């Protein structure tokens, strides 16, 4: 199945529609995103690999729920985050990013130089649908967004992947994306 990407503007409009139609509250969407993230973390870092997981959360609403993390940056990366991003780029432990690796632009991917240009996490979780930055991503890629009805997906011109069983996530490869 080929999957289409969802721009940042379309993703924001979709979230707003999901909340304004009464389908979901902000808290419910955050809980569903957290569930997707926790399923990916469990799959790529099961307890038999060790029981310690560090969750790094930037500023914004993302810290209100456990395991719901994604890049909260827009514009230039400010202190103290450059050192944190550099440490993540240099670490030998697995790094999982949600929606966008820190310092990456949703549309353009990693910065061409400077902070974050050498940051390439091993796992990416795209919430709802892949974003255009995935064309630059080379690790394991998951989509979490089983809650999106096909009619809504059609309206925003993206595909809902085939989720198995009760999974809230599906692993996809970047080769199957329409960019």
N, CA and C atoms as a LAMMPS dump frame, in Angstrom:
ITEM: TIMESTEP
0
ITEM: NUMBER OF ATOMS
537
ITEM: BOX BOUNDS ff ff ff
-5.0000000000000000e+02 5.0000000000000000e+02
-5.0000000000000000e+02 5.0000000000000000e+02
-5.0000000000000000e+02 5.0000000000000000e+02
ITEM: ATOMS id mol type element x y z
1 1 1 N 0.839 -1.178 0
2 1 2 C 0 0 0
3 1 3 C 0.884 1.242 0
4 2 1 N 0.655 2.137 -0.888
5 2 2 C 1.361 3.407 -0.899
6 2 3 C 0.657 4.367 0.038
7 3 1 N 1.431 5.076 0.818
8 3 2 C 0.86 6.011 1.775
9 3 3 C 1.24 7.433 1.416
10 4 1 N 0.291 8.34 1.53
11 4 2 C 0.539 9.748 1.259
12 4 3 C 0.948 10.448 2.544
13 5 1 N 1.689 11.535 2.399
14 5 2 C 2.089 12.307 3.566
15 5 3 C 1.067 13.409 3.847
16 6 1 N 1.097 13.908 5.071
17 6 2 C 0.175 14.936 5.532
18 6 3 C 0.998 16.15 5.965
19 7 1 N 0.78 17.286 5.337
20 7 2 C 1.542 18.494 5.665
21 7 3 C 1.24 18.955 7.087
22 8 1 N 2.11 19.789 7.624
23 8 2 C 1.898 20.328 8.969
24 8 3 C 0.585 21.106 9.043
25 9 1 N 0.294 21.881 8.008
26 9 2 C -0.939 22.675 7.976
27 9 3 C -2.168 21.76 7.963
28 10 1 N -2.12 20.712 7.158
29 10 2 C -3.245 19.771 7.094
30 10 3 C -3.389 19.002 8.403
31 11 1 N -2.257 18.641 9.035
32 11 2 C -2.31 17.924 10.313
33 11 3 C -2.965 18.786 11.391
34 12 1 N -2.628 20.07 11.427
35 12 2 C -3.24 20.981 12.402
36 12 3 C -4.741 21.123 12.143
37 13 1 N -5.123 21.239 10.878
38 13 2 C -6.546 21.352 10.528
39 13 3 C -7.295 20.076 10.896
40 14 1 N -6.661 18.928 10.657
41 14 2 C -7.282 17.65 11.002
42 14 3 C -7.503 17.552 12.507
43 15 1 N -6.489 17.888 13.305
44 15 2 C -6.642 17.857 14.761
45 15 3 C -7.782 18.763 15.204
46 16 1 N -7.831 19.954 14.628
47 16 2 C -8.883 20.914 14.982
48 16 3 C -10.258 20.34 14.633
49 17 1 N -10.362 19.721 13.462
50 17 2 C -11.651 19.137 13.058
51 17 3 C -12.047 17.99 13.97
52 18 1 N -11.086 17.127 14.31
53 18 2 C -11.405 16.002 15.19
54 18 3 C -11.935 16.49 16.535
55 19 1 N -11.401 17.617 17.02
56 19 2 C -11.859 18.154 18.308
57 19 3 C -13.152 18.957 18.165
58 20 1 N -13.305 19.698 17.07
59 20 2 C -14.477 20.568 16.931
60 20 3 C -15.753 19.812 16.576
61 21 1 N -15.627 18.668 15.939
62 21 2 C -16.818 17.898 15.575
63 21 3 C -17.35 17.099 16.753
64 22 1 N -16.621 17.139 17.849
65 22 2 C -17.044 16.388 19.026
66 22 3 C -16.588 14.947 18.998
67 23 1 N -15.841 14.572 17.966
68 23 2 C -15.364 13.2 17.878
69 23 3 C -14.395 12.883 19.022
70 24 1 N -13.492 13.828 19.331
71 24 2 C -12.488 13.624 20.372
72 24 3 C -12.208 14.929 21.094
73 25 1 N -11.862 14.832 22.363
74 25 2 C -11.363 15.987 23.096
75 25 3 C -9.834 15.995 22.948
76 26 1 N -9.202 17.094 23.307
77 26 2 C -7.735 17.169 23.28
78 26 3 C -7.142 16.073 24.15
79 27 1 N -7.708 15.863 25.328
80 27 2 C -7.204 14.818 26.219
81 27 3 C -7.305 13.438 25.577
82 28 1 N -8.412 13.169 24.888
83 28 2 C -8.569 11.868 24.236
84 28 3 C -7.546 11.682 23.113
85 29 1 N -7.323 12.722 22.32
86 29 2 C -6.321 12.621 21.256
87 29 3 C -4.929 12.391 21.842
88 30 1 N -4.631 13.071 22.941
89 30 2 C -3.329 12.87 23.595
90 30 3 C -3.207 11.453 24.146
91 31 1 N -4.284 10.923 24.71
92 31 2 C -4.266 9.55 25.212
93 31 3 C -4.046 8.552 24.076
94 32 1 N -4.719 8.754 22.947
95 32 2 C -4.545 7.857 21.798
96 32 3 C -3.13 7.939 21.237
97 33 1 N -2.579 9.143 21.181
98 33 2 C -1.198 9.3 20.73
99 33 3 C -0.245 8.61 21.701
100 34 1 N -0.478 8.789 22.998
101 34 2 C 0.355 8.133 24.007
102 34 3 C 0.287 6.618 23.905
103 35 1 N -0.899 6.096 23.624
104 35 2 C -1.06 4.652 23.446
105 35 3 C -0.243 4.172 22.249
106 36 1 N -0.303 4.912 21.143
107 36 2 C 0.485 4.545 19.96
108 36 3 C 1.976 4.565 20.269
109 37 1 N 2.42 5.602 20.937
110 37 2 C 3.844 5.719 21.277
111 37 3 C 4.259 4.575 22.197
112 38 1 N 3.449 4.271 23.198
113 38 2 C 3.819 3.201 24.125
114 38 3 C 3.876 1.843 23.417
115 39 1 N 2.995 1.613 22.441
116 39 2 C 3.051 0.347 21.701
117 39 3 C 4.327 0.24 20.866
118 40 1 N 4.737 1.341 20.252
119 40 2 C 5.99 1.309 19.487
120 40 3 C 7.175 1.086 20.418
121 41 1 N 7.218 1.818 21.537
122 41 2 C 8.331 1.653 22.484
123 41 3 C 8.399 0.211 22.957
124 42 1 N 7.271 -0.384 23.263
125 42 2 C 7.256 -1.78 23.704
126 42 3 C 7.766 -2.705 22.596
127 43 1 N 7.403 -2.415 21.353
128 43 2 C 7.822 -3.264 20.24
129 43 3 C 9.319 -3.145 19.957
130 44 1 N 9.857 -1.939 19.991
131 44 2 C 11.278 -1.755 19.636
132 44 3 C 12.201 -1.869 20.844
133 45 1 N 11.656 -1.759 22.043
134 45 2 C 12.446 -1.872 23.262
135 45 3 C 11.672 -2.692 24.294
136 46 1 N 11.493 -4.005 24.029
137 46 2 C 10.732 -4.836 24.959
138 46 3 C 11.464 -4.952 26.302
139 47 1 N 10.729 -5.297 27.364
140 47 2 C 11.327 -5.367 28.7
141 47 3 C 12.561 -6.264 28.799
142 48 1 N 12.663 -7.297 27.957
143 48 2 C 13.839 -8.166 28.033
144 48 3 C 15.115 -7.477 27.548
145 49 1 N 14.991 -6.298 26.943
146 49 2 C 16.169 -5.518 26.53
147 49 3 C 16.601 -4.549 27.631
148 50 1 N 15.878 -4.511 28.72
149 50 2 C 16.156 -3.581 29.807
150 50 3 C 14.894 -2.811 30.128
151 51 1 N 14.774 -2.415 31.37
152 51 2 C 13.527 -1.793 31.778
153 51 3 C 13.643 -0.294 31.974
154 52 1 N 14.681 0.317 31.441
155 52 2 C 14.835 1.756 31.578
156 52 3 C 14.61 2.441 30.242
157 53 1 N 13.707 3.408 30.248
158 53 2 C 13.407 4.196 29.059
159 53 3 C 13.39 5.657 29.482
160 54 1 N 14.133 6.483 28.794
161 54 2 C 14.143 7.918 29.06
162 54 3 C 13.176 8.596 28.107
163 55 1 N 12.301 9.419 28.645
164 55 2 C 11.368 10.173 27.825
165 55 3 C 11.77 11.638 27.916
166 56 1 N 12.143 12.213 26.797
167 56 2 C 12.532 13.625 26.742
168 56 3 C 11.404 14.405 26.082
169 57 1 N 10.933 15.43 26.762
170 57 2 C 9.798 16.2 26.278
171 57 3 C 10.179 17.664 26.228
172 58 1 N 9.887 18.3 25.116
173 58 2 C 10.164 19.723 24.974
174 58 3 C 9.043 20.547 25.574
175 59 1 N 9.121 21.86 25.433
176 59 2 C 8.089 22.739 25.983
177 59 3 C 6.773 22.58 25.228
178 60 1 N 5.689 22.916 25.877
179 60 2 C 4.374 22.835 25.243
180 60 3 C 3.486 21.843 25.951
181 61 1 N 2.401 21.439 25.307
182 61 2 C 1.426 20.534 25.915
183 61 3 C 1.89 19.094 25.968
184 62 1 N 2.996 18.779 25.336
185 62 2 C 3.386 17.389 25.168
186 62 3 C 3.762 16.678 26.448
187 63 1 N 4.106 17.402 27.5
188 63 2 C 4.499 16.765 28.736
189 63 3 C 3.352 16.426 29.653
190 64 1 N 2.131 16.692 29.252
191 64 2 C 0.993 16.459 30.129
192 64 3 C 0.614 14.991 30.24
193 65 1 N 1.052 14.169 29.329
194 65 2 C 0.735 12.752 29.367
195 65 3 C 2.028 11.96 29.25
196 66 1 N 2.133 10.853 30.009
197 66 2 C 3.347 10.049 29.901
198 66 3 C 3.485 9.441 28.509
199 67 1 N 4.685 9.378 28.02
200 67 2 C 5.047 8.769 26.739
201 67 3 C 4.519 9.504 25.516
202 68 1 N 3.939 10.682 25.677
203 68 2 C 3.496 11.443 24.51
204 68 3 C 4.515 12.541 24.275
205 69 1 N 5.422 12.3 23.338
206 69 2 C 6.49 13.252 23.099
207 69 3 C 6.669 13.466 21.614
208 70 1 N 6.906 14.687 21.236
209 70 2 C 7.344 14.952 19.879
210 70 3 C 8.012 16.31 19.847
211 71 1 N 8.655 16.636 18.759
212 71 2 C 9.416 17.878 18.656
213 71 3 C 8.497 19.09 18.852
214 72 1 N 8.856 19.976 19.789
215 72 2 C 8.061 21.197 20.099
216 72 3 C 8.778 22.409 19.588
217 73 1 N 9.68 22.282 18.558
218 73 2 C 10.508 23.376 18.065
219 73 3 C 9.895 24.009 16.829
220 74 1 N 10.009 25.298 16.724
221 74 2 C 9.711 26.013 15.49
222 74 3 C 10.717 27.148 15.435
223 75 1 N 11.222 27.398 14.275
224 75 2 C 12.267 28.411 14.157
225 75 3 C 13.598 27.859 14.625
226 76 1 N 14.471 28.742 15.043
227 76 2 C 15.815 28.346 15.466
228 76 3 C 15.775 27.66 16.833
229 77 1 N 16.59 26.625 16.998
230 77 2 C 16.663 25.888 18.256
231 77 3 C 17.368 26.761 19.294
232 78 1 N 16.709 26.926 20.455
233 78 2 C 17.234 27.791 21.509
234 78 3 C 17.812 26.973 22.661
235 79 1 N 18.624 27.61 23.489
236 79 2 C 19.211 26.974 24.669
237 79 3 C 18.103 26.52 25.611
238 80 1 N 18.282 25.437 26.275
239 80 2 C 19.425 24.534 26.365
240 80 3 C 19.359 23.37 25.382
241 81 1 N 18.488 23.452 24.379
242 81 2 C 18.22 22.313 23.506
243 81 3 C 19.329 21.914 22.547
244 82 1 N 20.204 22.83 22.075
245 82 2 C 21.269 22.366 21.179
246 82 3 C 22.126 21.256 21.786
247 83 1 N 22.465 21.377 23.062
248 83 2 C 23.292 20.348 23.708
249 83 3 C 22.53 19.032 23.835
250 84 1 N 21.238 19.107 24.101
251 84 2 C 20.416 17.902 24.223
252 84 3 C 20.326 17.195 22.875
253 85 1 N 20.078 17.95 21.822
254 85 2 C 19.977 17.363 20.481
255 85 3 C 21.312 16.763 20.059
256 86 1 N 22.412 17.441 20.362
257 86 2 C 23.737 16.91 20.026
258 86 3 C 23.996 15.617 20.79
259 87 1 N 23.613 15.56 22.068
260 87 2 C 23.784 14.331 22.852
261 87 3 C 22.971 13.186 22.255
262 88 1 N 21.744 13.471 21.805
263 88 2 C 20.929 12.424 21.169
264 88 3 C 21.551 11.972 19.856
265 89 1 N 22.166 12.901 19.116
266 89 2 C 22.811 12.556 17.85
267 89 3 C 24.026 11.661 18.072
268 90 1 N 24.701 11.833 19.208
269 90 2 C 25.94 11.104 19.47
270 90 3 C 25.763 9.827 20.282
271 91 1 N 24.596 9.628 20.881
272 91 2 C 24.403 8.476 21.753
273 91 3 C 24.426 7.163 20.985
274 92 1 N 24.804 6.116 21.693
275 92 2 C 24.791 4.768 21.114
276 92 3 C 23.509 4.024 21.474
277 93 1 N 22.673 4.614 22.332
278 93 2 C 21.409 3.97 22.695
279 93 3 C 20.343 4.352 21.676
280 94 1 N 19.342 3.493 21.487
281 94 2 C 18.301 3.781 20.497
282 94 3 C 17.51 5.038 20.852
283 95 1 N 17.188 5.832 19.836
284 95 2 C 16.375 7.031 20.004
285 95 3 C 15.139 6.891 19.127
286 96 1 N 13.986 7.17 19.729
287 96 2 C 12.715 7.156 19.017
288 96 3 C 12.149 8.562 19.015
289 97 1 N 11.77 9.064 17.862
290 97 2 C 11.164 10.392 17.754
291 97 3 C 9.703 10.256 17.357
292 98 1 N 8.917 11.233 17.8
293 98 2 C 7.495 11.228 17.503
294 98 3 C 7.167 12.398 16.593
295 99 1 N 6.594 12.105 15.447
296 99 2 C 6.186 13.041 14.398
297 99 3 C 7.352 13.726 13.708
298 100 1 N 8.304 14.258 14.454
299 100 2 C 9.474 14.904 13.84
300 100 3 C 10.644 14.824 14.797
301 101 1 N 11.799 14.342 14.332
302 101 2 C 12.975 14.404 15.194
303 101 3 C 13.258 15.857 15.593
304 102 1 N 13.673 16.063 16.818
305 102 2 C 13.965 17.417 17.296
306 102 3 C 14.921 18.118 16.351
307 103 1 N 14.595 19.336 16.016
308 103 2 C 15.313 20.246 15.112
309 103 3 C 14.925 20.057 13.65
310 104 1 N 14.228 18.973 13.304
311 104 2 C 13.817 18.743 11.919
312 104 3 C 12.583 19.576 11.598
313 105 1 N 12.474 19.989 10.362
314 105 2 C 11.307 20.701 9.869
315 105 3 C 10.31 19.668 9.342
316 106 1 N 9.034 19.828 9.683
317 106 2 C 7.999 18.868 9.263
318 106 3 C 7.988 18.682 7.752
319 107 1 N 8.194 19.757 7.028
320 107 2 C 8.154 19.683 5.561
321 107 3 C 9.509 19.311 4.955
322 108 1 N 10.599 19.91 5.45
323 108 2 C 11.906 19.815 4.79
324 108 3 C 12.861 18.802 5.394
325 109 1 N 12.571 18.287 6.571
326 109 2 C 13.453 17.31 7.193
327 109 3 C 14.554 17.948 8.008
328 110 1 N 15.732 17.293 8.071
329 110 2 C 16.804 17.801 8.929
330 110 3 C 17.377 19.11 8.397
331 111 1 N 17.877 19.947 9.307
332 111 2 C 18.502 21.185 8.841
333 111 3 C 19.742 20.852 8.015
334 112 1 N 20.05 21.652 7
335 112 2 C 21.216 21.349 6.162
336 112 3 C 22.543 21.482 6.894
337 113 1 N 22.573 22.289 7.966
338 113 2 C 23.795 22.442 8.761
339 113 3 C 23.402 22.903 10.156
340 114 1 N 24.348 22.849 11.06
341 114 2 C 24.099 23.322 12.416
342 114 3 C 23.418 22.294 13.294
343 115 1 N 22.757 22.796 14.335
344 115 2 C 22.125 21.935 15.335
345 115 3 C 21.133 20.978 14.68
346 116 1 N 21.337 19.689 14.935
347 116 2 C 20.418 18.675 14.444
348 116 3 C 20.688 18.154 13.051
349 117 1 N 21.64 18.74 12.342
350 117 2 C 21.897 18.275 10.976
351 117 3 C 22.454 16.848 10.961
352 118 1 N 23.05 16.424 12.08
353 118 2 C 23.589 15.063 12.166
354 118 3 C 22.738 14.163 13.066
355 119 1 N 21.525 14.593 13.399
356 119 2 C 20.642 13.819 14.261
357 119 3 C 19.697 12.974 13.415
358 120 1 N 19.871 11.653 13.506
359 120 2 C 19.049 10.708 12.751
360 120 3 C 18.636 9.568 13.683
361 121 1 N 17.458 9.7 14.322
362 121 2 C 17.009 8.652 15.246
363 121 3 C 16.753 7.339 14.516
364 122 1 N 16.755 6.262 15.286
365 122 2 C 16.541 4.944 14.698
366 122 3 C 15.096 4.608 14.435
367 123 1 N 14.179 5.287 15.14
368 123 2 C 12.755 4.993 15.022
369 123 3 C 11.981 6.302 14.937
370 124 1 N 10.972 6.32 14.068
371 124 2 C 10.085 7.467 13.938
372 124 3 C 8.644 6.984 14.036
373 125 1 N 7.847 7.678 14.865
374 125 2 C 6.424 7.388 14.982
375 125 3 C 5.677 8.57 14.385
376 126 1 N 4.983 8.341 13.287
377 126 2 C 4.153 9.38 12.672
378 126 3 C 2.756 9.258 13.245
379 127 1 N 2.297 10.31 13.913
380 127 2 C 0.948 10.282 14.465
381 127 3 C -0.051 10.696 13.394
382 128 1 N -1.108 9.959 13.243
383 128 2 C -2.173 10.121 12.261
384 128 3 C -1.728 9.701 10.872
385 129 1 N -0.686 10.338 10.33
386 129 2 C -0.183 10.018 8.989
387 129 3 C 1.259 10.488 8.895
388 130 1 N 2.036 9.925 7.959
389 130 2 C 3.41 10.383 7.774
390 130 3 C 3.447 11.848 7.339
391 131 1 N 4.467 12.558 7.781
392 131 2 C 4.683 13.951 7.383
393 131 3 C 5.749 13.968 6.287
394 132 1 N 5.845 15.026 5.488
395 132 2 C 6.794 15.058 4.366
396 132 3 C 8.259 14.795 4.739
397 133 1 N 8.655 15.06 5.973
398 133 2 C 10.044 14.843 6.382
399 133 3 C 10.488 13.396 6.262
400 134 1 N 9.534 12.451 6.164
401 134 2 C 9.914 11.036 6.12
402 134 3 C 10.778 10.69 4.915
403 135 1 N 10.762 11.52 3.889
404 135 2 C 11.616 11.218 2.733
405 135 3 C 13.101 11.291 3.1
406 136 1 N 13.425 11.89 4.259
407 136 2 C 14.808 11.99 4.733
408 136 3 C 15.112 10.981 5.833
409 137 1 N 14.106 10.252 6.28
410 137 2 C 14.258 9.336 7.407
411 137 3 C 14.623 7.943 6.901
412 138 1 N 15.583 7.29 7.573
413 138 2 C 16.063 5.985 7.102
414 138 3 C 15.946 4.863 8.129
415 139 1 N 15.3 5.108 9.269
416 139 2 C 15.173 4.083 10.295
417 139 3 C 13.854 3.34 10.2
418 140 1 N 13.453 2.737 11.321
419 140 2 C 12.157 2.052 11.396
420 140 3 C 11.065 3.1 11.54
421 141 1 N 10.006 2.965 10.752
422 141 2 C 8.949 3.97 10.717
423 141 3 C 7.61 3.327 11.05
424 142 1 N 6.922 3.914 12.024
425 142 2 C 5.604 3.442 12.446
426 142 3 C 4.587 4.56 12.265
427 143 1 N 3.334 4.177 12.027
428 143 2 C 2.221 5.13 12.01
429 143 3 C 1.273 4.733 13.123
430 144 1 N 0.847 5.721 13.9
431 144 2 C -0.151 5.515 14.947
432 144 3 C -1.318 6.448 14.671
433 145 1 N -2.472 5.907 14.425
434 145 2 C -3.62 6.749 14.109
435 145 3 C -4.837 5.949 13.714
436 146 1 N -5 4.818 14.338
437 146 2 C -6.108 3.93 13.99
438 146 3 C -7.471 4.587 14.178
439 147 1 N -7.532 5.652 14.955
440 147 2 C -8.792 6.316 15.282
441 147 3 C -9.347 7.178 14.161
442 148 1 N -8.604 7.38 13.076
443 148 2 C -9.062 8.242 11.983
444 148 3 C -9.969 7.443 11.049
445 149 1 N -11.2 7.916 10.894
446 149 2 C -12.171 7.253 10.011
447 149 3 C -11.775 7.45 8.551
448 150 1 N -12.079 6.486 7.685
449 150 2 C -11.734 6.609 6.267
450 150 3 C -12.285 7.883 5.609
451 151 1 N -13.471 8.316 5.984
452 151 2 C -14.043 9.534 5.407
453 151 3 C -13.21 10.772 5.716
454 152 1 N -12.712 10.856 6.942
455 152 2 C -11.842 11.982 7.336
456 152 3 C -10.521 11.89 6.581
457 153 1 N -9.967 10.689 6.481
458 153 2 C -8.71 10.509 5.75
459 153 3 C -8.874 10.921 4.292
460 154 1 N -9.996 10.568 3.68
461 154 2 C -10.244 10.974 2.292
462 154 3 C -10.302 12.484 2.161
463 155 1 N -10.961 13.142 3.111
464 155 2 C -11.071 14.602 3.08
465 155 3 C -9.698 15.263 3.103
466 156 1 N -8.762 14.691 3.885
467 156 2 C -7.421 15.265 4.001
468 156 3 C -6.414 14.59 3.071
469 157 1 N -6.913 13.724 2.195
470 157 2 C -6.115 13.085 1.148
471 157 3 C -4.914 12.299 1.673
472 158 1 N -5.182 11.431 2.639
473 158 2 C -4.156 10.488 3.061
474 158 3 C -4.81 9.132 3.277
475 159 1 N -3.986 8.112 3.322
476 159 2 C -4.474 6.745 3.439
477 159 3 C -4.354 6.261 4.874
478 160 1 N -5.342 5.502 5.322
479 160 2 C -5.265 4.839 6.618
480 160 3 C -4.655 3.47 6.364
481 161 1 N -3.523 3.167 7.006
482 161 2 C -2.9 1.857 6.768
483 161 3 C -3.727 0.726 7.376
484 162 1 N -3.407 -0.486 7.005
485 162 2 C -4.114 -1.667 7.519
486 162 3 C -3.521 -2.039 8.877
487 163 1 N -4.249 -1.729 9.948
488 163 2 C -3.821 -2.084 11.292
489 163 3 C -4.215 -3.525 11.569
490 164 1 N -3.341 -4.275 12.256
491 164 2 C -3.623 -5.676 12.555
492 164 3 C -4.211 -5.832 13.945
493 165 1 N -5.156 -6.753 14.082
494 165 2 C -5.719 -7.072 15.392
495 165 3 C -6.167 -5.83 16.13
496 166 1 N -5.667 -5.66 17.356
497 166 2 C -6.022 -4.499 18.172
498 166 3 C -4.897 -3.46 18.207
499 167 1 N -3.874 -3.646 17.37
500 167 2 C -2.753 -2.7 17.332
501 167 3 C -3.221 -1.294 16.973
502 168 1 N -2.628 -0.321 17.613
503 168 2 C -2.87 1.089 17.306
504 168 3 C -1.788 1.638 16.392
505 169 1 N -0.837 0.762 16.015
506 169 2 C 0.309 1.152 15.199
507 169 3 C 0.499 0.173 14.051
508 170 1 N 1.198 0.63 13.042
509 170 2 C 1.601 -0.243 11.938
510 170 3 C 2.987 0.209 11.496
511 171 1 N 3.876 -0.751 11.247
512 171 2 C 5.206 -0.415 10.758
513 171 3 C 5.166 -0.329 9.242
514 172 1 N 5.728 0.732 8.703
515 172 2 C 5.764 0.95 7.259
516 172 3 C 7.185 1.291 6.843
517 173 1 N 7.485 1.102 5.594
518 173 2 C 8.781 1.499 5.06
519 173 3 C 8.645 2.777 4.273
520 174 1 N 9.694 3.55 4.193
521 174 2 C 9.641 4.832 3.471
522 174 3 C 9.483 4.623 1.967
523 175 1 N 9.829 3.417 1.483
524 175 2 C 9.719 3.171 0.041
525 175 3 C 8.273 3.161 -0.446
526 176 1 N 7.313 2.968 0.468
527 176 2 C 5.922 2.921 0.073
528 176 3 C 5.197 4.243 0.198
529 177 1 N 5.919 5.342 0.39
530 177 2 C 5.276 6.632 0.602
531 177 3 C 5.189 7.436 -0.675
532 178 1 N 4.074 8.112 -0.842
533 178 2 C 3.909 9.058 -1.952
534 178 3 C 4.305 10.441 -1.449
535 179 1 N 5.342 10.982 -2.016
536 179 2 C 5.84 12.279 -1.52
537 179 3 C 5.521 13.392 -2.455
